[in-house]
Amino acid sequence: MSTPPLASELALCLCHSCGKACDISHHAHRCERCGAPLHARKTHSLSRTWAFLLASLVFYVPANLLPVMNTSLFGNGADSTIMSGVLEFWQHGAWDIALIIFIASIAVPGLKFVVLTLLLVTVQRRSTWARRERSGLYRFVELIGYWSMLDVIVVALVAALVKFQSLGEIEPRAGILFFGLVVVFTMLAAMSFDPRLIWDTPDDEEVRDERGNP
């Protein structure tokens, strides 16, 4: 049974911007469709992913320590952090909102930190352990990244609902900005990671080094 040729053997690569399969046999440096620069592999994938991941970890600290909103009901105002907001919604019977905020603000970022760190460390150690499962973890991180702003949306909806019912006011605080930065940098970290590194062998790395590819 013959093995189908690889894209590299056909001198093809996907544009990282629009996804078009481009012919690089004639040393084309830009996509014919959108004009974006062409790269056979994501350039400096590991260093960029580490940089974005560490930046998101730095912003994660103030995102959890600083208040994310100020709730004022009948003239009494109080600042709430992410965790205190979860407990407050839970105590008032809004367990569904509390669960959404906890999953999107605490569980999802923590899971992304663990998974991306695992992927980076195993790739740098050239581990062959559970390659298929690690690829699945990367796809899972990409999938949940699209839902990471759920708690920010919930805060906005609750603020609008409270003002609509004339019960009080909810105003955002600095913590919500830092959490937004956490979401952005974790998404950038996931986008910068090249999942093909999971399947690379030492021979593949030698070939890339000889060609001068990153």
C-alpha positions as CSV (number, residue, x, y, z in Angstrom):
1,M,0.0,0.0,0.0
2,S,1.6,3.3,-1.1
3,T,1.9,6.2,1.3
4,P,0.6,9.5,0.1
5,P,3.2,12.2,-0.3
6,L,3.7,14.8,2.3
7,A,2.9,18.5,1.8
8,S,6.6,19.3,2.2
9,E,7.5,16.8,-0.5
10,L,5.1,18.6,-2.9
11,A,6.5,22.0,-1.8
12,L,3.2,23.1,-0.4
13,C,2.4,25.0,2.8
14,L,-0.7,26.5,4.3
15,C,-1.0,30.3,4.6
16,H,-1.4,31.0,8.4
17,S,-3.7,33.9,7.5
18,C,-6.3,32.6,5.1
19,G,-5.5,28.8,4.9
20,K,-4.8,28.6,1.2
21,A,-2.4,25.8,0.1
22,C,0.5,27.7,-1.6
23,D,3.3,26.5,-3.8
24,I,6.6,27.4,-2.4
25,S,8.7,25.6,-4.9
26,H,9.5,28.9,-6.7
27,H,10.6,30.5,-3.4
28,A,7.3,32.4,-3.0
29,H,7.4,34.4,0.2
30,R,3.8,35.7,0.2
31,C,0.4,34.2,-0.2
32,E,-1.2,34.6,-3.6
33,R,-4.6,35.2,-2.1
34,C,-4.1,37.5,0.9
35,G,-0.4,38.6,0.6
36,A,0.5,37.3,4.1
37,P,4.1,36.0,4.6
38,L,4.5,32.3,4.1
39,H,6.2,30.0,6.6
40,A,6.5,26.3,6.3
41,R,6.4,26.1,10.1
42,K,5.4,28.6,12.8
43,T,8.5,30.7,13.4
44,H,10.0,30.7,16.9
45,S,7.0,28.7,18.1
46,L,8.4,27.6,21.5
47,S,9.9,30.9,22.5
48,R,6.8,32.9,21.5
49,T,4.5,30.4,23.3
50,W,6.5,30.6,26.5
51,A,6.5,34.4,26.3
52,F,2.8,34.7,25.9
53,L,2.1,32.0,28.5
54,L,4.4,33.7,31.1
55,A,2.7,37.1,30.4
56,S,-0.7,35.6,30.9
57,L,0.5,34.1,34.3
58,V,1.7,37.5,35.4
59,F,-1.7,39.1,34.6
60,Y,-3.6,36.2,36.2
61,V,-2.4,37.3,39.7
62,P,-4.0,40.8,39.7
63,A,-7.0,39.4,37.7
64,N,-7.8,37.3,40.8
65,L,-6.7,39.7,43.5
66,L,-8.2,43.0,42.2
67,P,-11.9,43.6,42.2
68,V,-13.6,42.9,38.9
69,M,-16.9,44.8,39.7
70,N,-18.5,47.1,42.2
71,T,-22.1,46.3,43.1
72,S,-24.3,49.0,44.6
73,L,-27.7,48.0,45.8
74,F,-30.0,50.5,47.5
75,G,-27.0,52.8,48.1
76,N,-24.7,50.2,49.6
77,G,-21.7,49.5,47.4
78,A,-19.1,46.8,47.6
79,D,-16.2,45.6,45.4
80,S,-16.0,42.0,44.4
81,T,-13.2,39.8,43.1
82,I,-13.8,36.9,40.8
83,M,-14.0,34.3,43.7
84,S,-16.1,36.6,46.0
85,G,-18.4,37.3,43.1
86,V,-18.9,33.5,42.5
87,L,-19.7,33.0,46.2
88,E,-22.1,36.0,46.2
89,F,-24.0,34.7,43.2
90,W,-24.1,31.3,44.8
91,Q,-25.4,32.5,48.1
92,H,-28.2,34.5,46.4
93,G,-29.4,31.4,44.5
94,A,-27.9,32.3,41.1
95,W,-25.9,29.1,41.0
96,D,-26.0,28.9,37.2
97,I,-24.3,32.3,36.9
98,A,-21.8,31.4,39.6
99,L,-21.0,28.1,37.9
100,I,-20.4,29.9,34.5
101,I,-18.1,32.5,36.1
102,F,-16.2,29.9,38.1
103,I,-15.6,27.6,35.0
104,A,-14.7,30.5,32.7
105,S,-12.6,32.5,35.2
106,I,-10.9,29.9,37.4
107,A,-11.1,26.4,35.9
108,V,-10.5,27.3,32.2
109,P,-7.5,29.5,32.6
110,G,-5.9,27.1,35.1
111,L,-6.5,24.2,32.7
112,K,-5.0,26.1,29.8
113,F,-1.9,27.0,31.9
114,V,-1.4,23.3,32.8
115,V,-2.0,21.9,29.3
116,L,0.2,24.5,27.5
117,T,3.0,24.0,30.0
118,L,2.8,20.2,29.6
119,L,3.0,20.6,25.8
120,L,5.9,23.0,25.9
121,V,7.9,20.9,28.4
122,T,7.3,17.5,26.6
123,V,8.2,19.1,23.2
124,Q,11.4,20.6,24.5
125,R,12.3,17.3,26.0
126,R,11.5,15.6,22.6
127,S,9.2,13.2,24.4
128,T,7.4,10.5,22.4
129,W,4.9,9.9,25.2
130,A,1.2,10.0,24.4
131,R,1.5,12.0,21.1
132,R,-2.0,11.4,20.0
133,E,-3.4,12.4,23.4
134,R,-1.2,15.5,23.5
135,S,-2.5,16.5,20.1
136,G,-6.0,16.1,21.4
137,L,-5.2,18.3,24.4
138,Y,-4.0,21.0,22.1
139,R,-7.2,20.9,20.0
140,F,-9.2,21.1,23.3
141,V,-7.3,24.2,24.4
142,E,-8.0,25.8,21.0
143,L,-11.7,25.0,21.4
144,I,-12.2,26.3,24.9
145,G,-10.3,29.5,24.0
146,Y,-13.3,30.8,22.1
147,W,-15.4,30.7,25.3
148,S,-13.0,32.3,27.7
149,M,-14.7,35.7,27.7
150,L,-18.0,34.2,29.1
151,D,-17.6,35.7,32.5
152,V,-16.9,39.2,31.1
153,I,-20.1,38.9,29.1
154,V,-22.0,37.7,32.2
155,V,-20.8,40.8,34.2
156,A,-22.0,43.0,31.4
157,L,-25.4,41.3,31.2
158,V,-25.9,41.4,35.0
159,A,-25.0,45.1,35.0
160,A,-27.5,45.8,32.3
161,L,-30.2,43.7,34.0
162,V,-29.7,45.4,37.4
163,K,-29.9,48.9,35.9
164,F,-32.9,47.9,33.9
165,Q,-34.7,46.8,37.1
166,S,-33.6,50.0,38.9
167,L,-32.3,48.0,41.8
168,G,-28.8,49.5,41.8
169,E,-25.7,49.7,39.7
170,I,-22.8,47.4,38.8
171,E,-19.6,49.0,37.5
172,P,-16.5,47.2,36.2
173,R,-13.2,47.5,38.1
174,A,-9.5,47.0,37.2
175,G,-9.6,43.2,37.7
176,I,-11.8,42.7,34.6
177,L,-9.1,44.4,32.4
178,F,-6.4,42.1,33.7
179,F,-8.6,39.1,33.2
180,G,-9.2,40.2,29.6
181,L,-5.4,40.4,29.1
182,V,-5.1,36.8,30.5
183,V,-7.7,35.6,27.9
184,V,-5.9,37.4,25.1
185,F,-2.4,36.2,26.0
186,T,-3.5,32.6,26.5
187,M,-5.2,32.6,23.1
188,L,-2.0,34.0,21.6
189,A,0.0,31.3,23.3
190,A,-2.2,28.6,21.9
191,M,-2.0,30.2,18.4
192,S,1.8,30.4,18.6
193,F,2.3,26.8,19.5
194,D,3.0,24.5,16.5
195,P,1.3,21.2,17.2
196,R,3.5,19.5,14.6
197,L,6.3,19.7,17.0
198,I,4.6,17.0,19.0
199,W,5.2,14.6,16.1
200,D,8.7,15.7,15.1
201,T,11.6,13.2,15.3
202,P,15.3,14.0,15.6
203,D,15.6,13.4,11.9
204,D,12.9,15.9,11.1
205,E,14.7,18.5,13.2
206,E,18.0,17.9,11.4
207,V,16.4,18.4,8.0
208,R,14.8,21.7,9.2
209,D,18.2,22.8,10.5
210,E,19.9,22.0,7.2
211,R,17.3,24.0,5.3
212,G,17.5,26.9,7.7
213,N,13.8,26.6,8.7
214,P,12.8,27.5,12.2
